[in-house]
């Protein structure tokens, strides 16, 4: 896990740009060429939301160490509440995008 908040935000911004581009590419191929990858349709929007989560809610490693005595998340009880929201939003984004593309 990346220790610094700046590093986490940098990775989040990179994920946001790259996965946003691949999501747009998936829509382009579906609309213009008539095919799309089902895995890409679900994976890239979900990773885009995780990138946004890293950008907005970086994990405080010092707080994690103080509260749980670990430097990385090892169990679901250690996951910050905001990240549960990010997880379910990513799941909804991936499945929603997949469903939307399947209706074309």
N, C-alpha and C positions, 0 to 999 in steps of 0.2 A: 504494500500500500504506500502511496506517496505521502510523506510526512507533512510537507508544507501545504498551507492553504493555497498559496499562489500556484504551486505545481498542480494541485488538484483542479484549480480553476482553468489553468492552461490546457490540461488534458480535456476538461469539459468543453472548452471552446473549440478545441480541435475535433472532438467527437461531434459536436453540434454542426460544424461546417461539413465535415466528411459525410456523416450520416444523412444530413439534410440534402446534400448533393446526390447521394445514392437513392434516397427516397424520391427525389425529383426525377432521377433517371428511370426508376421503376415505373413511375406514372407516365413518363414520356414513352417508354417502350410499350406500355399497355395501351395508351391512347393512339399512338401513331403507327405502331408496328403490329399490334394485336396480340402480344404475348407478354408475360411477366413471370418472374420467379416467385413462387409462393413463399419460399424461405426469406428472400430479400424483402418481400412485401410486409412480412411480420417483424423481421429482425431489425432493419434499419430505423423504422420509426421508434421502436422500443429503445434502441441505443441512442437515438436522438434525445429522447426524454431523459435517459440516464446522464447524457452529457449536459443537458440543461440542469439536472439535479446537482451534478458536480460543480457547475458554474455558480449556482445560487446557494446550495447547501453543502459546502465542503465539510468533511468530517473532521472534527476537532480531536486530534490524536492525544493531546495532553489531557483533555477531559475524559476521553475513553480510558486512558491509563489511570487517572485518578479515581474514576468511579468503578472500573472493573479490573484494573491491574493488568491489562493487555494492551498491546500496541496495534493490534488489528482485530477486526470483528471476527469472533469465533463462534458465536451462537446468536440465535434470533433475539434473545433478550438484550443484547448489546447494541442492536440497531437503533439509531436515533429515530424518534417518531416521524420526523419530516421525511425520512427515507422510506418509511412504509407507504407514505403517500406517493412518493416518486415511483416506487415499485409497482403499485397498482395503476398509476397513470401510464407507466411504460407498458404494462400488460394490456391496458385498454387501447393505447395508441397502436400497438402492434396488431392486435386482433381486429381493431376497427379498420385499420388501413387494409388489412388482408381481406376483410369482408367487403369493403368498398370497392376494391379492385376486382373481386370476384363477381360483382354485380354488373360489370361493364359488358 
